[in-house]
């Protein structure tokens, strides 16, 4: 069981995971602030925010892998404000859909680390 957890949840690099977790926490703070501005927080709301935040790095990994596969090594020259807006929108979508997207990333990480012999 420990090997399974290391191959899936431990499959991302520490730097990448912490960076994405930082942004996930920022998004969670914004979501919590918006959701609780008029209502008291409920247990399902807090649980959903926590789960989405913890799964966000894996959802973002899936998104970046798909975009990297489609775009490849091409470079697009666009105004920075457009790229920043697109990045923020995709970050919010990945965070909100993390519970649905992250299992794909976790499955791929498990498959990849099972086929690649490494010391865990």
N, C-alpha and C positions, 0 to 999 in steps of 0.2 A: 504494500500500500504506500509506503514511503517513496518507493521508486516511482510509482505512478504520479504522486504529487510533485516530486522533483522534476519529472519529465514534462509535466503540464504547467503547473503554476510557477515552477522555478525555471521554465524554459526561456524566458526573456532575460536579457542582460540586466544587471542591477541598475545601471545608469538609465537605460531606456525605461524600465519599470518605474523607477522613482520620478523620472521626468514626467511620464504620463500620469502617474498617481498625483503629482503636484497639480497638474492641470485638471484632473478629475476632481480634486478637492476644491479647486476654485469654482468649477462648474457646479459642484454640489452646494457650495455656499450660496451661489446665485440662485439656484433652484430652491433651496430651503428658504431663502429670503423672500422670493416671489410667492412661494406656496403658503408661507406662514404670515404674510403681510396682512391678510384679512381673516385667517382662521388659525386656530390652535393646532400645533403639530400633532399628528396621530401616529400610532405605532406603525401601521402599514406605510405611511409616508416616510418616516425616518428609516425604516427597514429597506424600503425601495431605494432611497437615496444612498444608503450605505452599500447595498449590493451593487448598484450601478457604478458607484465610485470605485469599488474594489475590482470590478470586472472591466472597467473602462480601458486600462492599458491593453488588455487582450483584444477588445473590440477595435481599438485604434490600430493595433498591430495588423488585424485583418484588413482594415481600410487601407492602410499604407502599403500592404502587400499587393492588394488588388490594383491600386493606382500605380504602383511601381511596375507591375506586370503589364498594364495597358500602356503607360506612357514610356516606359523604358528609360533610356538615357537622354531623351529629348529635353530641350530647355525651352520654356515658354517665357517670352518677355511681355509682361503685363504691368500695368500700374500697381504699385505696392498696396494701395487701398483695396483694390479688387481681390488680390491674393489674400490679404489679411481677412477680408470679409468672408471669402470662401473657406479659409482655414477655420475661422471661428464657427461658421455654420456647420461644417463637417464635424468639428469637435463636439458641438452640442448634440448633433444627431447621433454620433457614435456613443456619447454618454447616455442619451435617452434610450437608445436601442441596445445598450451593452448586454442586457440579459439575453437578447436574442442573437447577437453577433458573436459574443465572446466564446460560446461553445465551439464555433468553427475554428477559432484561433487556438483554443486549448486542444482540440482534436488534432489539428495540424502540428502543433508543438510536440504532442505525445508521439505522433507518427514519425516526425522528423528525428526526435531524440532517441526513438527506439531503433531506427535504422542507422543512426550515426553512433558508433561505439565511443562513449565517453565515460569518464569516471564521475559518478554521482555520489 
